[in-house]
């Protein structure tokens, strides 16, 4: 074997030996890079979790639960003409007679926004049914405005709790409730003889609240 053959054999042997070593080094570098990236992501995730644990949870309120209950002293509606509306009465055979708020100008009006699925409305309903007799004797008009829901559900609610006063149903997009700034059920608006909003009550109305708000209309709940 000549010198050239020996040299060639050494070169080929060297290539066969060094190639796996280079491959292993490349794989090791890639593994280290992946490990570093995963470690950074894990650290970032732990940091985010820690921040969430340290941050106080915001108090969220379900749609049908008012964020506060009682007289609303700073409603944009107060002292202004009540937004007019024309809505159909609840009726088993479909939309009934239309009721327009402006037809009652010269008469004190209470507008109560409710929905059959609303827990505070269930709490309030017996009180509203009981109050209606007194209010009617004083010449007060009570109008219940049901939220956009199936008519059968609304009618079943009024029958169950004996809500014999006028009840209408809001439009499918809740336009009337929106115009009155209703953000939860129930809400009640008190309108004087001049058609001006004098009070607004958020949440289930009670005897104390009724007396407070009727006094602003120049009336008494003990009539």
DOLO-976126 format. One record per atom (N, C-alpha, C): residue in three letters; x, y, z. Coordinates in steps of 0.2 Angstrom, whole numbers, plus 2048, in hexadecimal, padded with zeros to 3 digits. Each point is the difference from the previous one (the first is absolute). Layout:
% DOLO-976126
ALAXYZ
...
//
This chain:
% DOLO-976126
UNK8047FA800
UNK7FC806800
UNK804806800
UNK7FF8057FB
UNK804806800
UNK7FE805805
UNK804805800
UNK7FF806805
UNK7F98037FF
UNK7FE8017FA
UNK7FA8037FE
UNK7FA7FC802
UNK8007FA800
UNK7FB7FC802
UNK7FF800808
UNK806800803
UNK800801807
UNK7FD807802
UNK8028057FD
UNK7FD807802
UNK7F88007FE
UNK7FE7FD7FB
UNK7F98007FE
UNK7FC7FC805
UNK8037FB803
UNK7FD7FC805
UNK7FF804806
UNK805803802
UNK800805806
UNK7FB805800
UNK7FF8037FA
UNK7FB8067FF
UNK7F97FD800
UNK7FF7FA7FD
UNK7F97FD800
UNK7FF7FE807
UNK8057FD804
UNK7FE7FE807
UNK7FF806804
UNK8048057FF
UNK7FE806804
UNK7F98037FF
UNK7FE8007F9
UNK7F98037FF
UNK7FB7FB803
UNK8017FA800
UNK7FB7FB803
UNK800801807
UNK806802803
UNK800801808
UNK7FD807802
UNK8028057FC
UNK7FE807802
UNK7F98027FE
UNK7FD7FD7FB
UNK7F98017FE
UNK7FB7FF806
UNK8007FA803
UNK7FC7FF806
UNK801805805
UNK806802802
UNK801804805
UNK7FD8077FF
UNK8018027F9
UNK7FD8077FF
UNK7F8800800
UNK7FE7FA7FE
UNK7F87FF801
UNK7FE800807
UNK8047FD804
UNK7FE800807
UNK800807803
UNK8068047FE
UNK800806803
UNK7FA8057FE
UNK7FE7FF7F9
UNK7FB8047FE
UNK7F97FE804
UNK7FF7FA801
UNK7FA7FD803
UNK800803808
UNK806800803
UNK801803806
UNK7FE807801
UNK8038047FB
UNK7FE807800
UNK7F98017FF
UNK7FD7FC7FB
UNK7F88017FF
UNK7FC7FF806
UNK8037FA804
UNK7FC7FE806
UNK801806805
UNK806803801
UNK801805805
UNK7FB8067FE
UNK8008027F9
UNK7FC8057FE
UNK7F97FF802
UNK7FD7FA7FF
UNK7F97FF801
UNK7FF800808
UNK8057FD804
UNK7FF801807
UNK800807803
UNK8048047FD
UNK800807802
UNK7F98047FE
UNK7FE7FE7FA
UNK7F98037FE
UNK7FB7FE804
UNK7FF7F9802
UNK7FB7FE804
UNK801802807
UNK806801802
UNK801803807
UNK7FD807801
UNK8018047FA
UNK7FE807800
UNK7F9800800
UNK7FC7FC7FC
UNK7F98007FF
UNK7FD7FE807
UNK8037FB803
UNK7FD7FE807
UNK801805805
UNK806804800
UNK801805805
UNK7FA8067FE
UNK7FF8017FA
UNK7FB8067FE
UNK7F97FD803
UNK7FF7FA7FF
UNK7F97FD802
UNK7FF801807
UNK8067FE804
UNK7FF800807
UNK800807803
UNK8038057FC
UNK7FF807802
UNK7F98037FF
UNK7FD7FE7FA
UNK7F98027FF
UNK7FC7FD805
UNK8017FA802
UNK7FB7FD805
UNK801803807
UNK806802801
UNK802803807
UNK7FC807800
UNK8008047FA
UNK7FD806800
UNK7F9800801
UNK7FD7FA7FD
UNK7F9800800
UNK7FE7FE808
UNK8047FC803
UNK7FF7FE807
UNK800807804
UNK8058047FF
UNK801806804
UNK7FA8067FE
UNK7FD7FF7FA
UNK7FB8057FE
UNK7FA7FF803
UNK7FC804804
UNK7FA7FF803
UNK7FB7FE7FA
UNK7FB7FC801
UNK7FB7FE7FB
UNK7FB805800
UNK7FE8027FA
UNK7FB8057FF
UNK7F97FD802
UNK7FC804803
UNK7F97FE802
UNK7FC8007FA
UNK7FE7FA7FD
UNK7FB8007FA
UNK7F97FF803
UNK7FC8037FD
UNK7F9800801
UNK7FC7FC7FB
UNK7FC7FB801
UNK7FC7FD7FB
UNK7FB8057FD
UNK7FE7FF7FA
UNK7FB8047FD
UNK7FA802804
UNK7FD7FB803
UNK7FA800803
UNK801803807
UNK806801803
UNK801802806
UNK803807800
UNK7FC805803
UNK802807800
UNK806801804
UNK8058057FE
UNK806801803
UNK7FF804807
UNK7FA803800
UNK7FE803807
UNK7F9800800
UNK7FD801806
UNK7F9800801
UNK7FE806803
UNK7FA8037FE
UNK7FE806803
UNK7FF8067FB
UNK7FF806803
UNK7FE8067FD
UNK8078027FC
UNK7FF8027FA
UNK8058027FC
UNK800808800
UNK805803803
UNK800807801
UNK8028047FA
UNK8047FD7FB
UNK8048047FB
UNK7FE7FD7F9
UNK7FA7FD7FF
UNK7FE7FE7F9
UNK8008067FB
UNK8027FF7FA
UNK7FF8057FB
UNK7F98027FF
UNK7FC7FB801
UNK7F98017FF
UNK7FC805805
UNK803801806
UNK7FD804805
UNK7FF8077FE
UNK7FA803800
UNK7FE8077FF
UNK7FF8017F8
UNK8007FA7FC
UNK7FF8017F9
UNK7F97FC7FE
UNK7FD8027FA
UNK7FA7FD7FE
UNK8027F87FF
UNK7FB7FC802
UNK8017F97FF
UNK8007FE7F9
UNK8047FC7FD
UNK8007FE7F9
UNK7FA7FD7FF
UNK7FD8027FA
UNK7F97FD7FF
UNK8017F97FD
UNK7FB7FC800
UNK8007F97FD
UNK7F97FE7FE
UNK8007FC7FB
UNK7F97FC7FE
UNK8027F9800
UNK7FD7FC805
UNK8027F9800
UNK7F97FC800
UNK8007FA7FE
UNK7FA7FC800
UNK7FF7FC807
UNK7FA800802
UNK7FF7FC806
UNK8017F97FF
UNK8017FC806
UNK8017F97FF
UNK7F97FD7FF
UNK8007FB7FB
UNK7FA7FD7FE
UNK8027F97FE
UNK7FB7FB802
UNK8017F97FE
UNK8007FF7F9
UNK7FC8047FC
UNK8007FF7F9
UNK8048047FC
UNK805803803
UNK8058047FC
UNK800807803
UNK8048057FD
UNK800807802
UNK7F9803801
UNK7FF803806
UNK7F9802801
UNK8008087FF
UNK7FB803803
UNK7FF8087FF
UNK807803802
UNK8018057FC
UNK806804801
UNK7FF806805
UNK805800805
UNK7FF805805
UNK8068057FF
UNK7FE807800
UNK8058057FF
UNK800804806
UNK806801802
UNK801804807
UNK7FE807800
UNK8018037FA
UNK7FE8077FF
UNK7F8801801
UNK7FC7FB800
UNK7F9800801
UNK7FE801807
UNK8057FF804
UNK7FF801808
UNK802806803
UNK8028057FB
UNK803806803
UNK7FA804804
UNK802802806
UNK7FB803804
UNK7FE7FB806
UNK8037FA7FF
UNK7FF7FB805
UNK8077FD803
UNK8007FF806
UNK8077FD802
UNK8007F97FE
UNK8067FE7FD
UNK8027F97FE
UNK8067FD803
UNK7FF7FA801
UNK8067FC802
UNK8017FB7FB
UNK8067FF7FD
UNK8027FC7FB
UNK8057FB803
UNK7FE7F9800
UNK8047FB804
UNK8037FB7FA
UNK8078007FF
UNK8037FC7FC
UNK8027F9803
UNK7FD7FB7FD
UNK8017F9803
UNK8017FB7FB
UNK8027FA802
UNK8007FA7FB
UNK7FF7FA805
UNK7FD7FB7FD
UNK7FD7FA803
UNK8067FC803
UNK8068007FD
UNK8067FC802
UNK804803805
UNK7FE806802
UNK804804805
UNK7FE7FF807
UNK8057FD804
UNK7FF7FF807
UNK7FD805804
UNK803806800
UNK7FE806804
UNK7F88027FE
UNK7FF7FF7F9
UNK7F98017FE
UNK7FB7FB803
UNK8027FA801
UNK7FC7FB804
UNK7FF803807
UNK805802803
UNK7FF803807
UNK7FC806800
UNK8008047FB
UNK7FC806800
UNK7F97FF7FE
UNK7FE7FB7FC
UNK7FA8007FD
UNK7FA800805
UNK8007FC806
UNK7FB800804
UNK7FE807803
UNK806804801
UNK7FF806803
UNK7FD8057FB
UNK8027FF7FA
UNK7FD8047FA
UNK7F87FF800
UNK7FE7FA800
UNK7F97FE800
UNK7FC802805
UNK803800806
UNK7FD803806
UNK7FF808800
UNK8058037FD
UNK800807800
UNK7FB8037FB
UNK7FF7FC7FB
UNK7FC8037FA
UNK7F9802803
UNK7FD7FD804
UNK7F9802803
UNK801807803
UNK805801804
UNK801807803
UNK8018057FB
UNK8057FE7FB
UNK8028057FB
UNK7FA8027FC
UNK7FC7FB7FE
UNK7FA8027FC
UNK7FB804803
UNK7FF7FF807
UNK7FC805803
UNK802807800
UNK807801800
UNK803807800
UNK8008037F9
UNK7FE7FC7FB
UNK8008027F9
UNK8078007FD
UNK8047FB802
UNK8067FF7FD
UNK8007FA7FB
UNK8038017FA
UNK8007FB7FB
UNK8077FC801
UNK7FF7FA800
UNK8067FB801
UNK8007FC7FA
UNK8068017FC
UNK8017FC7FA
UNK8077FC801
UNK7FF7F97FF
UNK8057FC800
UNK8037FF7F9
UNK8068007FF
UNK8047FF7FA
UNK8047FA800
UNK7FD7FB7FD
UNK8047FA800
UNK8068007FB
UNK8057FD801
UNK8068007FC
UNK7FF7FB7FA
UNK8048017FB
UNK7FF7FC7FA
UNK8017F8801
UNK7FA7FD801
UNK8007F8801
UNK7FA7FD7FD
UNK7FF7FA800
UNK7FA7FD7FE
UNK7FA802803
UNK7FB8027FC
UNK7FA802803
UNK7FD7FC805
UNK8007F97FF
UNK7FD7FB805
UNK803801807
UNK807801800
UNK803800806
UNK7FE806804
UNK7FF8067FC
UNK7FE806804
UNK7F97FF802
UNK7FC7FE7FC
UNK7F97FF803
UNK7FF7FB806
UNK8047FB800
UNK8007FB805
UNK802803807
UNK8058057FF
UNK803804806
UNK7FA804803
UNK7FD8047FB
UNK7FB805803
UNK7FA7FC803
UNK7FE7FA7FD
UNK7FB7FC803
UNK8027FD807
UNK8067FE800
UNK8027FC806
UNK800805806
UNK8028067FF
UNK801805805
UNK7FA805801
UNK7FB7FF7FB
UNK7FA805801
UNK8018077FE
UNK8048017FB
UNK8028077FE
UNK7FA8027FB
UNK7FB803803
UNK7FA8027FC
UNK8018077FD
UNK805803801
UNK8008077FD
UNK8037FF7F9
UNK8008067FC
UNK8037FF7F9
UNK8077FE800
UNK8017FB7FC
UNK8067FD7FE
UNK8018007F9
UNK8068037FD
UNK8018007F9
UNK8077FD7FF
UNK8027FE7FA
UNK8067FD7FE
UNK8048057FC
UNK807800803
UNK8058047FC
UNK8017FE7F9
UNK8038047FC
UNK8027FE7F9
UNK8057FA800
UNK8017FC7FB
UNK8047FB800
UNK808802802
UNK8018067FE
UNK807803802
UNK800804806
UNK7FB800804
UNK800803806
UNK801807800
UNK7FD8037FB
UNK8018087FE
UNK7FD804806
UNK7FB7FE803
UNK7FD804805
UNK804800807
UNK8027FA801
UNK805800806
UNK8068037FF
UNK8038007FA
UNK8068047FF
UNK7FF808800
UNK7FA8027FE
UNK7FE807800
UNK800803808
UNK7FE7FB804
UNK7FF801807
UNK8077FF804
UNK8057FE7FD
UNK8067FE803
UNK8007FA804
UNK7FC7FB7FF
UNK7FF7FA804
UNK8067FC7FE
UNK8037FE806
UNK8067FB7FF
UNK7FF7FA803
UNK7FB7FF804
UNK7FE7FA804
UNK7F9800802
UNK7FD7FA801
UNK7F97FF802
UNK8007FE808
UNK7FB803803
UNK7FB8057FE
UNK803807801
UNK7FD8057FD
UNK801807801
UNK7F98037FF
UNK7FF805804
UNK7FA804800
UNK801807800
UNK7FC8037FB
UNK8008087FF
UNK7FA803802
UNK800806804
UNK7FB803802
UNK7FF8077FD
UNK7FA8017FC
UNK7FF8067FC
UNK7FA804803
UNK801806801
UNK7FB804803
UNK7FB8027FA
UNK7FB804803
UNK7FA8027FB
UNK8028047FA
UNK806803800
UNK8038047FB
UNK8047FC7FB
UNK8007FA801
UNK8047FB7FC
UNK807800801
UNK802803806
UNK808801802
UNK8027FA804
UNK8057FD7FF
UNK8037FB805
UNK802803806
UNK7FE7FE806
UNK801803806
UNK8047FB804
UNK8007F97FF
UNK8047FB804
UNK8017FA7FC
UNK8057FD802
UNK8027F97FD
UNK8037FB805
UNK7FD7FA800
UNK8027FB805
UNK8037FA7FC
UNK8067FE803
UNK8037FB7FD
UNK7FF7FA805
UNK7FE7FA7FD
UNK8007FA804
UNK7F87FF802
UNK7FF7FB804
UNK7F97FE802
UNK7FE806804
UNK7FA8027FE
UNK7FD806804
UNK7FC7FD806
UNK800804806
UNK7FD7FD806
UNK7FC806803
UNK7FD7FF806
UNK7FB805802
UNK804807802
UNK8067FF803
UNK804806801
UNK8018047FA
UNK8037FC7FB
UNK8018047FA
UNK7FA8037FC
UNK7FB7FC801
UNK7FA8037FC
UNK7FE807804
UNK800800806
UNK7FE806804
UNK8058067FE
UNK8067FE800
UNK8058057FF
UNK7FF8037F9
UNK7FF7FC7FB
UNK7FF8027F9
UNK7F98047FF
UNK7FB7FD803
UNK7FA8037FF
UNK7FF807803
UNK804801805
UNK800807803
UNK8038057FC
UNK8057FE7FB
UNK8038047FB
UNK7FA8027FB
UNK7FB7FC7FF
UNK7FB8027FC
UNK7FA803803
UNK801802807
UNK7FB803803
UNK7FA7FC803
UNK8027F9800
UNK7FB7FB802
UNK8027FC806
UNK7FC7FC803
UNK8027FC805
UNK7FE7F87FE
UNK8057FC803
UNK7FF7F97FE
UNK7FA7FD805
UNK7FE804805
UNK7FB7FD805
UNK7F98037FF
UNK7FF8017F9
UNK7F98037FF
UNK7FB7FB801
//
